[in-house]
Amino acid sequence: GSGFRVPAPHARSELGQMVRIGELSQTAEYSEQGGFAYVAFGGQVRVKSLDQTLSSLRAKDVELVVCSKGLVGTVNVCLSDLGLLGHFSQVYGRIDGYEGTEFDKQAQRDGPSDAQRRLVGTPEQAQWLTKERLIGRLMAQRSLQH
């Protein structure tokens, strides 16, 4: 895809990425567009459309979850910054798995803020191997079949 490049320093850990998103959102390049998450999600018009779609699904009693190969905290921060996190009953993803950069190590030494602590992923959110199995488990817990 066309994507965009994130300027250095780079982060690979959950907390490091959460901290870096906060830093980038404060820079002129990102803040004038609403913050890092708005840029990552394609802009304010696209986010508004996504919010309307998610709202209409929830109005029909559809339960929404996120299942990502990304880091839970990173997903949570972006969705929270966009005002979309409340649409989802749960976010599933990874909570570790990458060797940290120097930026990550400093973020770890500094520790998470209270706001970041609430968005960091839990082991329960990372206990899945494939999306197919996770969806099967969630459907079984809800007595749903396909």
N, C-alpha and C positions, 0 to 999 in steps of 0.2 A: 504494500500500500504506500500511499504518499507519506504518511506519518510525520513526525517531527523529531528533531534531535534535542536531547536534554543536555544542557551544558555541564561541564565538569564543575565541581567534583561529583563523581557518581557513587551511588549506593546500591548495595545488593541485599542487605538485610531488611527485615520488616521495619524495625525501628529507624534504621538509616534512611530508608525510602520515605517513611512518614515525615521525618525531620526535613529531608531535602524538599519534599513537596511544599511544606510550610515555608521554607526559605524562598523557593522559586515563586510561590504565589505572592510574595512581597516585592518582587522585582518589577520594575516598570513594564518590561516585556510581557509579563503574565498578568500583573494586577490590572492593567488597562483592559484586559479581556475577561476579567472576572476571577482570575486565579488559574493556577496550573491545571486543575481538574477540568475547567471549562475548555481550555485549549486541547487537552488530551481527549475530551469527548466530542470535539468538533465544533465548539462554539455555543453561544447562548441560545440561538434559535434552535439548534439541534437538541440541546438539553431541555428546552421548554417543550418541544414535541415529544421527547422521551418521557418527561414528567406527565404529560397529558395521557400518553398511551398507558403508562404504568397505573395512573389514577383510574383510568377507565377499566382496566383489568381488575384492580382491587375493588372497584364498585360492583363488579360482578362476582365478588367473593373468590377470586383467584388468589391462591397463595403463591407468592413469588420468593424464590431463593436464588442466590448467586452461587454458581459452582465454577471456580476459576483455577487455573494452574498458577495464577499469580499469588502474591502474598496477601493474606487476609487483611492485615492492618492497612496496607496500601489501598486495597479495594475499599475498605471502610472509610478511609480518609477522603478518597475521591468522591464516593457517594454521599458522604456527610457534607463535604464542601459544596456539593451541588444541590443539597436538600432532597436527595433521592433515597437515602439510606432507610428511611421509615417505610418505604414501599416493600421492603424485603424482610421476611421473617428470620432469615439466617443467611450468613455468607460463609461459604465453604471454600477453602483454598489451602495454601501451604503456609507454614509459620517459620520455616527454616529451609536450609538446603543449599545455600550459597556461601562461599568463603567471603568474609567481610573485607571491605576496602578500608583504608585509613579513616575515611569519613564515617563508615559504619562503626569502627572501633571507638571513635570519639563520641558518637551518638550513644553507644552503649555505656561508656564511662559517664556521660552526662545524665543518662537515665531518661525515661519518658516523663513528659509532663502529665498532669492529671487528665487532661483531655486526650492525650495520646494513649495513656494507660487504658482508658475506656474503649479504645478502638483496636488495640492490639489483639491479634488472634489467639484463640485458646486451643489446647490439644484436641478438644472435641470437634472443633471446626476443621481440623486437619486429618481426622481419622477416616480417610476414604482412599481407595486406590484408583478406581475408575469412575467416571461420571455415570456410566450405566449402573454400576453397583450402588452408588450413592442414591441415584434416583429410585432404584428398586427398593432400597431400604426405606427411603422417605415415603414412598407410596405404600409400602407394607405397614409402616407406623400409622398411616392415615386410613388404613383399610381400603386402599384404592387399587384398581387393577387397570391394565391397558390391554 
